Amino acid sequence: MSEAVPRLRAVESFPVEHEGRSCIALRDPGGYTDAIVLLHGPLLEIVSLFDGEHTVADIQAAVMRRHGQLLERRQIEHVAEALDEQGFLDSPAFADRRRRHQTDRGRSRQARRSRRWFAA
């Protein structure tokens, strides 16, 4: 089995100040999640490598080269899992989320049409 290569979805990123720290905020303009994620420092560096090309081992090696410090594999996986749970990674979990979202939108449109039909 091949190693996972986390890929951040095409989400909006913008700078913010939070509790006196400069951060990058991520938000989903597609509306698949209402969550906003704040990234700063080492976390921002890790997530910047979630490009679908770097494995967890590659990310560990990059952090080691830049900072001379070994980041535990589990720490990187935890960041990826947290982002995936919120719908920020391009993954099978996101594909399910998108299907549910599209199904719910279709039902909502259908319900609005039905109300208009009966209200006329």
C-alpha positions as CSV (number, residue, x, y, z in Angstrom):
1,M,0.0,0.0,0.0
2,S,1.4,3.4,-0.9
3,E,1.8,6.1,1.7
4,A,-0.8,8.9,1.9
5,V,0.0,12.2,0.3
6,P,-2.3,14.8,1.9
7,R,-3.6,17.4,-0.5
8,L,-5.2,20.6,0.6
9,R,-8.3,21.5,-1.4
10,A,-8.5,24.8,-3.4
11,V,-9.6,26.9,-0.5
12,E,-9.3,30.6,0.2
13,S,-6.4,31.8,2.3
14,F,-5.9,35.2,3.8
15,P,-3.8,36.8,6.5
16,V,-5.3,37.6,9.9
17,E,-4.1,38.7,13.4
18,H,-5.3,36.4,16.2
19,E,-4.4,36.9,19.8
20,G,-1.5,39.1,18.8
21,R,-0.1,36.5,16.3
22,S,0.0,36.7,12.5
23,C,-1.8,33.8,11.0
24,I,-3.1,32.5,7.7
25,A,-6.8,31.7,7.8
26,L,-8.3,29.1,5.5
27,R,-11.9,29.1,4.5
28,D,-14.0,27.2,2.0
29,P,-15.6,29.5,-0.6
30,G,-17.5,26.5,-2.0
31,G,-19.5,26.2,1.2
32,Y,-18.7,22.5,1.9
33,T,-17.6,23.5,5.4
34,D,-18.3,26.5,7.6
35,A,-15.1,26.0,9.5
36,I,-12.2,28.5,9.4
37,V,-8.8,27.2,10.2
38,L,-6.0,29.4,11.5
39,L,-2.4,28.4,10.7
40,H,0.8,29.9,12.0
41,G,4.5,29.1,12.4
42,P,5.3,25.5,12.1
43,L,1.8,24.4,11.4
44,L,1.6,26.7,8.4
45,E,4.9,25.2,7.1
46,I,3.5,21.7,7.5
47,V,0.2,22.4,5.8
48,S,2.0,24.3,2.9
49,L,3.4,20.9,2.0
50,F,0.0,19.2,1.8
51,D,0.1,19.5,-2.0
52,G,-0.6,15.9,-3.0
53,E,3.1,15.4,-3.9
54,H,4.7,15.2,-0.5
55,T,4.3,12.1,1.7
56,V,4.4,12.3,5.5
57,A,8.0,11.1,5.3
58,D,8.8,13.9,2.8
59,I,7.2,16.5,5.2
60,Q,9.3,15.1,8.1
61,A,12.4,15.4,6.0
62,A,11.6,19.0,4.9
63,V,11.1,20.1,8.5
64,M,14.3,18.3,9.6
65,R,16.3,20.1,6.8
66,R,14.9,23.5,7.6
67,H,14.9,23.3,11.4
68,G,17.2,20.4,12.4
69,Q,14.3,18.9,14.4
70,L,12.5,15.6,13.8
71,L,8.7,16.0,13.7
72,E,6.9,12.8,14.7
73,R,5.0,11.2,11.9
74,R,1.9,11.0,14.2
75,Q,1.9,14.8,14.6
76,I,1.7,15.4,10.8
77,E,-0.9,12.7,10.5
78,H,-2.9,14.4,13.3
79,V,-2.9,17.7,11.4
80,A,-4.0,16.0,8.2
81,E,-6.8,14.1,10.0
82,A,-8.0,17.3,11.7
83,L,-8.1,19.2,8.4
84,D,-9.8,16.2,6.7
85,E,-12.5,16.1,9.4
86,Q,-13.3,19.8,8.7
87,G,-13.4,19.2,4.9
88,F,-10.2,21.0,3.9
89,L,-8.4,18.0,2.3
90,D,-9.1,16.6,-1.1
91,S,-9.8,13.0,0.1
92,P,-12.4,10.3,0.0
93,A,-14.0,11.8,3.1
94,F,-14.4,15.1,1.2
95,A,-15.8,13.3,-1.8
96,D,-18.5,11.9,0.5
97,R,-19.1,15.4,2.0
98,R,-19.5,16.9,-1.4
99,R,-22.0,14.2,-2.5
100,R,-24.1,14.8,0.7
101,H,-23.9,18.5,0.2
102,Q,-25.0,18.3,-3.4
103,T,-27.8,15.8,-2.5
104,D,-29.0,18.2,0.3
105,R,-28.9,21.2,-2.1
106,G,-30.9,19.2,-4.7
107,R,-33.5,18.3,-2.1
108,S,-33.7,21.9,-0.9
109,R,-34.3,23.1,-4.5
110,Q,-36.9,20.4,-5.0
111,A,-38.7,21.4,-1.8
112,R,-38.7,25.1,-2.8
113,R,-40.2,24.2,-6.2
114,S,-42.9,22.1,-4.5
115,R,-43.8,25.0,-2.2
116,R,-44.1,27.3,-5.1
117,W,-46.3,24.9,-7.0
118,F,-48.7,24.4,-4.0
119,A,-48.6,28.1,-3.1
120,A,-49.7,29.3,-6.5
